[in-house]
């Protein structure tokens, strides 16, 4: 299983290609695109950012490795999928904002790939609504000394991880499984 590149590598590669998204937004958009059934292609930034002029990452670059590792994690069935939010040493407020940004990116990529009426289970529909609520959230009143806030953020990150796997299952694995039975 290939690991995700570190956030600093992704940020530098994104800047060098002139992409306007932050690392969490970019990874969220890629995950949304793949979870919604979008094609795993080398020119993914143009598709997930809805910018036909976005350049294709070079083979082996941080952005290319981000795509291959993310697609592998989503499809492995071992729940190894991880969110690329930023450095763990960032203040709690910044990490929470990164999660909300990630969710906004996810919704954009998911909508582009899955369309207006994705084939969602009841649980998938609820998960998508919850992700939309997180995408619309803002960081307020976080006390850096509170262990409760750290714990709450960890729970939200785990929820997002599981929600993405559920949506990927509804839109990609379910249809793939149905096709293989026919």
C-alpha positions in Angstrom: 0.0 0.0 0.0 1.5 3.3 -1.0 1.4 6.1 1.5 0.1 9.6 0.9 2.8 12.2 0.2 3.4 14.7 3.0 1.3 17.8 3.0 4.3 20.1 2.3 5.1 18.1 -0.9 1.5 18.4 -2.1 1.4 22.1 -1.3 4.6 22.7 -3.3 3.5 20.6 -6.3 0.1 22.4 -6.3 1.8 25.8 -6.2 4.1 24.8 -9.0 1.2 23.9 -11.2 -0.7 27.0 -10.3 -3.6 25.2 -8.6 -5.6 27.5 -6.4 -6.8 24.9 -3.8 -5.3 24.2 -0.4 -3.9 20.8 0.4 -7.1 19.7 2.3 -9.4 21.1 -0.4 -7.4 19.4 -3.1 -7.3 16.0 -1.4 -11.0 16.3 -0.5 -11.9 17.1 -4.1 -9.8 14.1 -5.3 -11.5 11.8 -2.8 -14.9 13.2 -3.7 -14.3 12.6 -7.4 -13.1 9.0 -6.8 -15.8 8.2 -4.3 -18.4 9.5 -6.7 -17.3 7.2 -9.5 -15.0 9.6 -11.3 -12.2 8.1 -13.4 -8.8 7.6 -11.9 -6.8 9.5 -14.5 -3.4 11.2 -14.5 -5.0 14.5 -15.5 -7.2 14.5 -12.4 -6.7 18.2 -11.3 -8.5 19.5 -14.4 -11.5 17.2 -13.6 -11.8 17.6 -9.8 -11.2 21.3 -9.9 -13.5 21.7 -12.9 -10.7 23.6 -14.6 -9.9 22.3 -18.1 -6.8 24.4 -18.2 -5.3 22.8 -15.1 -2.0 21.0 -16.1 -1.5 17.3 -15.7 0.9 16.3 -12.8 4.2 14.7 -13.9 4.4 10.9 -13.4 5.8 10.2 -10.0 5.2 13.8 -8.7 3.6 14.4 -5.3 0.2 15.0 -7.0 0.5 11.8 -9.1 1.4 9.9 -5.9 -1.5 11.5 -4.1 -3.9 10.2 -6.8 -2.5 6.7 -6.9 -2.3 6.3 -3.1 -5.8 7.7 -2.6 -7.3 5.4 -5.2 -5.5 2.4 -3.7 -6.6 3.3 -0.1 -10.3 3.8 -1.2 -10.3 0.5 -3.1 -8.3 -1.8 -0.7 -11.2 -2.9 1.6 -8.9 -2.7 4.6 -10.1 0.7 5.8 -6.6 2.2 5.3 -8.1 5.4 3.8 -6.6 8.5 5.4 -7.5 12.2 5.1 -4.6 14.6 4.1 -5.4 17.6 6.3 -2.0 19.1 7.1 0.7 18.8 9.6 -0.3 17.2 13.0 1.7 20.0 14.8 -0.7 22.7 13.6 -2.9 24.3 16.2 -6.3 22.7 16.9 -8.1 25.6 15.3 -6.1 25.2 12.0 -6.6 21.4 11.9 -10.4 21.9 12.5 -10.6 24.4 9.6 -8.6 22.0 7.4 -11.2 19.3 8.1 -14.0 21.7 7.1 -12.1 22.7 3.9 -11.5 19.1 3.1 -15.2 18.4 3.3 -16.0 21.4 1.0 -13.5 20.0 -1.5 -15.0 16.6 -1.2 -18.5 17.8 -1.9 -17.4 19.6 -5.0 -15.5 16.6 -6.4 -18.3 14.2 -5.4 -20.9 16.3 -7.1 -18.9 16.6 -10.3 -18.4 12.8 -10.5 -21.7 11.4 -9.1 -24.1 14.0 -10.5 -27.4 15.2 -9.1 -28.9 11.8 -8.3 -26.1 9.5 -7.1 -27.1 5.9 -6.2 -27.0 6.3 -2.5 -28.2 4.0 0.3 -30.2 5.6 3.1 -27.0 5.6 5.2 -25.1 7.2 2.3 -27.6 10.0 1.9 -27.3 10.7 5.6 -23.5 10.7 5.5 -23.6 13.1 2.5 -25.9 15.5 4.4 -23.6 15.3 7.4 -20.5 16.1 5.3 -22.4 19.0 3.8 -23.0 20.3 7.4 -19.3 20.0 8.2 -18.4 21.7 4.9 -20.6 24.7 6.0 -19.1 24.8 9.5 -16.7 27.3 10.9 -14.2 27.2 13.7 -15.5 29.0 16.7 -14.7 29.1 20.4 -12.0 26.4 20.4 -9.9 26.5 23.5 -6.5 25.1 22.7 -6.2 23.6 26.2 -9.3 21.5 26.0 -8.7 17.8 25.6 -12.4 17.5 24.8 -11.8 19.6 21.6 -9.0 17.3 20.5 -11.1 14.3 21.1 -14.1 15.8 19.3 -11.9 16.6 16.3 -10.5 13.1 16.2 -14.1 11.8 16.3 -15.1 14.1 13.4 -12.1 13.0 11.3 -13.0 9.3 11.9 -16.6 10.0 11.0 -15.5 11.7 7.7 -13.3 8.8 6.9 -16.1 6.3 7.4 -18.6 8.4 5.5 -16.3 8.6 2.5 -15.8 4.9 2.5 -19.6 4.4 2.7 -20.2 6.8 -0.2 -17.4 5.1 -2.3 -19.2 1.8 -1.6 -22.5 3.1 -2.7 -21.3 4.8 -5.9 -18.3 2.7 -7.0 -18.1 -0.7 -5.3 -21.9 -1.4 -5.3 -22.3 -0.7 -9.1 -19.1 -2.6 -9.8 -20.3 -5.6 -7.8 -23.7 -5.5 -9.6 -22.0 -5.4 -13.0 -19.9 -8.4 -12.1 -23.0 -10.4 -11.2 -24.6 -9.8 -14.5 
